[in-house]
Every structure is written in C-alpha cells, then in structure tokens.
Amino acid sequence: MRATNLYGFGLVSFSGCLWFVACAPFDLSALAWIAAVPMLFAIDRAPSFRRALFLGWWAGVVETAGGFYWLIDVLQRFADFPWIAAALAFVLFCAARALIFLLFTGVVCGIRGRRRVPMTLLAPIVMAGCELVIPQLFPCGQWITQAWHPLVIQITELTGPLGVTALLMMINGALYDVIDNPRTARYPLFAASAVLAAALVFGAVRMRHIDELLAQAPQLKIGLVQPNFPYTINGEFSRDEALRELAALQEQTRRLERSGAQLVVWSEGSYPAALPREFNADFAPASAAMIRRGIAAPVVIGADTYDSQHDAAYNSALLLDRNGMVAGRYDKVRLLAFGEYMPGLEYFPWLKNLLPAAAGRFTAGAGPSLLSLQDAAGRIWSLGPVICYEDILAGYLRHVGELHPNLLVNLTVDSWYGARTEPWEHLALAVFATVELRVGMVRSVNSGVSALIDPNGRLLQKTYADDPYRQPRAADGIVVSAPRMEGGHTVYVRYGNWFACLCIAVTVLIGVIALRSHRLTPT
C-alpha cells in the first residue's frame, strides 16, 4: 500500500512539474499536451476517493509552486516579510490555487466512480469549468502554455482562453483513455483528433483572413518607453530623483520621436508626481513639471491622479495631444487586491487607519473607456487603455471590446517581480487578449517586457526584462508599427464565457446521470 501511495504521489508531482515547465519562461509547451496524463492515471486508480482528492490537489500545488515561486522574493523585498512568513504565505497561495485541481479531481472521480465516461470528454469540460468558477488573485490557466503558438489559440475568439484549456485536456484525456482501455479508446481518440484538426484548420483560415485585413490597415508608429526605474513601494522619492526620472522619460521620448514615432507611450505610474483630477493641460515651460518638454508628438502617460475633495487617488493613463491638452483620461478599474486596494475597506473603513500610508490607496475607475487620437492623416484612432494586469483579465477585456477599440494600449509595472519569470508569464497571458478582441496591443512596461502583439496573437516585437533593483539599466525604448483594426467583433466579446458555462452544464448533466447509476466496483 505504501509503495502504491508513493507511486501515485510521484505521478501527480511529475504532472505538476510538466505543467509549469510548459509555461514561460521554460516554454517547453509541447509537454502541455501530455502533462495531465500521469495525474489522470494516479487519481483514476487511487485506492480511495479521499486519496484521489489529495493527489489531484497536490498536482495543483506543484504546478502553482513552479509557476509562482517568485512570490517569496516579492514578499521579502517589498512587504518586509521575514523568509519564514514569506514562505508560509506562498504555501497558502499554492494551496488555495490548487483548489482548481481539487475540484477537478472530485468531479472526475465522483462521476467515473459510477460511470466510466471517457476522459476524452470528461477532462476538458470539467477543467474548463473549474478554471472558470475558482477565483484567482493572478488569473491563469493551462492555456498560458500555448501563448507562442498562434495556430492553436485562434479558437480564443470563440471560446475565450478556456477553450484552449479544454483542447489541451481533451488530448490528455484521449491519451489516458488509450492507456486505460485501448480497445474502447479508438472512438474517443478519433473524436479528439478530429476536434483538434478542426481547431487548427479554423486557426489557419482565420489567421489568413486577418492577415489580409492587416495588409490593408493603416499603421501608426508608436514609441514605447521602458524607463527601467526602481520605484519605491510607497511611491516616495526626492525632488532630484523625480526630476532625473522625468528627464530620462523626456529624453527617450525625443529619441523615439526622431526615430519616427507618431505617438509615445510611457509605462504605468511613470510620471514622477501625482496630478490633480482637474489637470487638463501640460505645465508651462517655466515649470520643472512640464511633461512634453521638447516633444511634438502626443503622449500617453501613466500617472497617479488625486481628488483632494474626496480623498481619493487613482491609477490613471492620460493622453496629451500635440497641443499639450489632456485629450482623455482612463482610471484603472480592476485594482490588484492587497496592493492597490485592501478587500473589506468599503465595509470597514476604519481599517484604513491601521494600514501603512501607501497600502490600498487607490480607488477603482468607473469603467473602461477609450482615448481618441487623431493621426497625421486625420484618421481617428480609438485607443483602449488597460493598466497593469487588466490586459490578462478576459472578463474585463470583453467590456473593453464592446467599445470597439482600434488598438489596446497597456501600461504596466512588473519591476516588483524580478526579471526571470513573471514578466514573461505576464506577456504570455497578454497575448490572448488580442485574439479575444481581434485587435493589436502595444505594451509599455517599466522594466519590460515592452512589446507589440498583432490581432492574430503573434508577438512581433519585444524588448527584455530587467530587474532595476539588482541590475539597473538606463532608460530605453523601441518604435513599433501598430495596425488600425476595429476590435471587439468576436463571438467571445458578444457572448462571454458561453463555452465554459456549456461545459459546466454538460458536466452537471453527466453527473446527474452518473448519480442514478450504481457505484462501480474497482477491478
């Protein structure tokens, strides 16, 4: 019995490892098509339902630990956690996110304990449903593994990213069915092969169609400034530091403008001073705070804005036109829990007095909006700003898509997380937004990875990831040519998570049928 338990434990641990090395920055993405097979073998043959639950949950713990190990360093460096406290918080995070796998295991084993539904069908619909219903602080799923394979992810415009998860789990399930019972697995394997082929054919056809549209689309040369600033956690710095940072931003903007940039984008919170909500025009040249000093092109800047009357601060993006007027402002809507806001403060406002001054200081914006830019040819570009991790929130991006932007503009700071893993994971997750909405995206990220992604989800240009606290680099930037294409005309934008909801409905139906069956006797 002990040997059997260790064997199952080893299998699910192996599955967890396969999942995280299939993701950025390891990018062994082919492993995602077989990663779940050892776990399915272990949970389906577990000596008890309780043991199966543990094994499935543990696979999720290992997968999460490998993908989010950088959280320990973040908590130590920027939250002043001692190592043991940071490690404990990390373990709790892994345990909580692994609930996706726990729920998956419970549903799969509960059904197959009464009715041997093929894993080819059961694994994809259950995992897609679990990824939808279990909340996550940093939304992610098995779909991230296919970020660099545009042909695979084109179904995202129909199903959202959970369709990619289902596709992966379908193939994993079919392979397991072959191992479990080769004689009865022929039809599920054929069905899985047909669905995969159909998804790839759809991807090829859609990419070709989008490429034809892109060939005729107007282009806008955009400069993406990557400041590489080592921000403090409380946002406080001296006047001299603020002036140096502003000068570096302006120098890079002028350089990019000389290289042909018609619009320049600064990263999240890069302007080194908070601006009042009534700010509607650039400062005068005599002011050290002037933004567009020696700059002719319009600029999108990231800045904190404040409303002194209501004691509210916002994480904002502002568009300054060629005349220095504020042509539009967007306030971040989806704030990061425990960083930009503290859950529960709306019900217990007195808690604010117990928190550090910089903790949870932001107020959420009213909703998505567009920034309107007129190019040199007189065309109007509707820019869809998204700040920080809003570019990976599929549900929120749907609402941005409903406004039909011509281009997504992402302003981000990933400096807190180091350079090895998180910036690349964030970039990989952001790729899916462009296919969901069928619109391009430019990303200006404080320490990288700044990038251009086209409406087919292809990463056309990128910079690098830097850790400005350990290996500081000078301010940098690139010029990219972004296409003008009206986004939001997709099935996913219109109907949302219909696919995952359908998966849940089918799972419930199968579960009801299974409950009416007698429990199977293990063979």
Secondary structure, DSSP 8 states (H G I E B T S, - for coil): -HHHHHHHHHHHHHHHHHHHHTSTTT--GGGGGTTTHHHHHHHHT-SSHHHHHHHHHHHHHHHHHHHHTHHHHHHHHHS---HHHHHHHHHHHHHHHTHHHHHHHHHHHHHHTTS---HHHHHHHHHHHHHHHS--SS---GGGGGTT-HHHHTTHHHH-THHHHHHHHHHHHHHHHHHH-TTT-HHHHHHHHHHHHHHHHHHHHHHHHHHHHHHTS-EEEEEEEE------TT----HHHHHHHHHHHHHHHHHHHHTT-SEEE--TT-SSS-EETT--B---TTSTT-SSTT--S-EEEEEEEEETTTTEEEEEEEEE-TTSBEEEEEE--S--BTTTB-TTTTT-GGGGGGS-TTTT-B---SS---EEEE-TTS-EEEEEEEEGGGGG-HHHHHHHHTT--SEEEEEE--GGG-SSSHHHHHHHHHHHHHHHHT--EEEEETTS--EEE-TTS-EEEE-----TTTS----EEEEEEEE------SHHHHH-SHHHHHHHHHHHHHHHHHHTS------
